[in-house]
């Protein structure tokens, strides 16, 4: 049975999944990993979703307030053995629902060119590529995207 738990960054299951995510990103990003890691700290994230299958944590995602109307989607991850089952999309939809319930009208995110499966997932969910924002403005490997929530 698949369930989703709304929690925060104090969740030990979330922290475990993020360690796996960071290990994967270290390989994909190589020398650029240090740059990205500084923007991916998880302390004090209030909006985290952990996906469970039969009570085992298999995926996660989070969002942070970006501005008064937008959230930034962060720390999306699904364990490799559970990929291609729609879990990433389901986690993303749960995050978007929570953000909309919190009166945010848009979501933005950053992913990397070395994560083509993530880009495909976000485009499938209705995200469109935008000009790189904030700290990613001049970063060649970054792909920034947005989607209206309602």
C-alpha positions as CSV (number, residue, x, y, z in Angstrom):
1,X,0.0,0.0,0.0
2,X,1.3,3.4,-1.0
3,X,0.9,6.3,1.5
4,X,2.1,9.9,1.8
5,X,3.0,11.6,5.0
6,X,3.2,15.3,5.4
7,X,6.0,16.1,7.8
8,X,9.1,18.4,8.2
9,X,12.8,18.0,7.8
10,X,13.1,16.5,11.3
11,X,11.8,13.3,9.8
12,X,14.5,10.6,10.0
13,X,13.0,8.9,7.0
14,X,13.3,12.1,5.0
15,X,16.9,12.6,6.2
16,X,17.8,9.0,5.1
17,X,16.3,9.5,1.7
18,X,18.1,12.9,1.3
19,X,21.4,11.1,2.0
20,X,20.7,8.8,-0.9
21,X,19.8,11.7,-3.1
22,X,23.0,13.6,-2.2
23,X,25.1,10.5,-3.0
24,X,23.4,10.2,-6.4
25,X,23.9,13.9,-7.1
26,X,27.5,13.8,-6.1
27,X,28.1,11.3,-8.9
28,X,26.0,13.2,-11.5
29,X,27.2,16.7,-10.7
30,X,30.9,15.8,-10.1
31,X,32.9,18.9,-9.4
32,X,29.8,21.1,-9.5
33,X,28.2,19.2,-6.5
34,X,29.7,21.6,-3.9
35,X,28.0,24.6,-5.6
36,X,24.6,22.9,-5.6
37,X,24.9,21.4,-2.1
38,X,25.1,24.9,-0.5
39,X,21.5,25.5,-1.6
40,X,20.1,22.2,-0.6
41,X,20.4,22.2,3.2
42,X,17.4,20.6,4.8
43,X,17.4,22.2,8.2
44,X,14.1,23.9,9.1
45,X,12.1,22.8,6.1
46,X,8.5,22.9,7.2
47,X,6.9,21.2,4.2
48,X,8.1,17.7,3.5
49,X,6.3,14.7,1.9
50,X,7.6,11.2,2.4
51,X,6.2,8.4,0.3
52,X,5.9,4.9,1.9
53,X,5.2,1.6,0.3
54,X,4.2,-1.0,2.9
55,X,5.5,1.3,5.6
56,X,9.0,1.6,4.0
57,X,10.2,5.1,3.0
58,X,10.8,5.0,-0.8
59,X,10.6,8.7,-1.9
60,X,10.4,12.3,-0.8
61,X,10.1,15.9,-1.8
62,X,9.8,19.2,-0.1
63,X,8.9,22.8,-0.7
64,X,10.1,26.2,0.7
65,X,8.4,29.5,0.3
66,X,10.2,31.4,-2.5
67,X,8.1,34.6,-2.4
68,X,4.5,35.5,-1.4
69,X,2.9,33.6,-4.3
70,X,5.5,30.9,-5.1
71,X,7.1,27.9,-3.5
72,X,10.3,26.2,-4.6
73,X,10.2,22.4,-5.0
74,X,13.2,20.8,-3.4
75,X,14.8,17.5,-2.6
76,X,12.7,15.3,-4.9
77,X,13.9,11.7,-4.8
78,X,12.7,8.1,-5.4
79,X,14.8,5.1,-4.5
80,X,16.1,3.6,-7.8
81,X,14.3,0.3,-7.3
82,X,10.9,2.1,-7.1
83,X,11.4,4.4,-10.1
84,X,9.1,4.2,-13.2
85,X,6.1,3.5,-11.1
86,X,4.7,7.1,-11.0
87,X,5.8,7.8,-7.5
88,X,7.8,10.9,-8.3
89,X,4.8,12.4,-10.0
90,X,2.6,11.4,-7.1
91,X,5.0,13.0,-4.6
92,X,5.1,16.2,-6.7
93,X,1.3,16.3,-6.9
94,X,1.0,16.0,-3.1
95,X,3.5,18.8,-2.7
96,X,1.6,21.0,-5.1
97,X,-1.7,20.2,-3.4
98,X,-0.2,21.2,0.0
99,X,1.2,24.4,-1.5
100,X,-2.1,25.3,-3.0
101,X,-3.9,24.7,0.3
102,X,-1.3,27.1,1.8
103,X,-2.5,29.8,-0.7
104,X,0.5,29.6,-3.0
105,X,-0.4,30.0,-6.7
106,X,2.9,28.8,-8.4
107,X,5.7,26.4,-8.0
108,X,9.3,26.9,-9.3
109,X,12.2,24.5,-9.2
110,X,15.7,23.9,-10.4
111,X,17.1,20.7,-11.7
112,X,20.2,19.8,-13.7
113,X,20.8,19.0,-17.3
114,X,22.5,15.8,-16.0
115,X,19.1,14.6,-14.7
116,X,17.1,14.1,-17.9
117,X,14.6,11.8,-16.1
118,X,13.7,14.7,-13.7
119,X,13.2,17.2,-16.6
120,X,10.9,14.7,-18.3
121,X,8.9,14.2,-15.0
122,X,8.5,17.9,-14.5
123,X,7.4,18.5,-18.1
124,X,4.9,15.6,-17.8
125,X,3.5,17.4,-14.7
126,X,3.0,20.6,-16.7
127,X,6.1,22.5,-15.8
128,X,7.7,24.7,-18.4
129,X,11.3,25.9,-18.7
130,X,12.0,29.4,-17.6
131,X,15.0,31.7,-17.4
132,X,17.2,30.5,-14.6
133,X,16.4,32.3,-11.3
134,X,18.3,33.5,-8.3
135,X,21.6,31.7,-7.6
136,X,21.1,29.6,-10.7
137,X,21.0,32.6,-13.1
138,X,24.4,32.0,-14.7
139,X,24.8,28.3,-14.1
140,X,25.1,26.3,-17.3
141,X,24.0,23.0,-15.9
142,X,20.8,24.3,-14.3
143,X,17.3,24.0,-15.8
144,X,14.7,26.1,-14.0
145,X,11.0,25.5,-14.4
146,X,7.6,26.7,-13.2
147,X,3.9,25.7,-13.1
148,X,0.8,27.5,-12.0
149,X,-0.9,25.6,-9.1
150,X,-4.4,27.0,-9.7
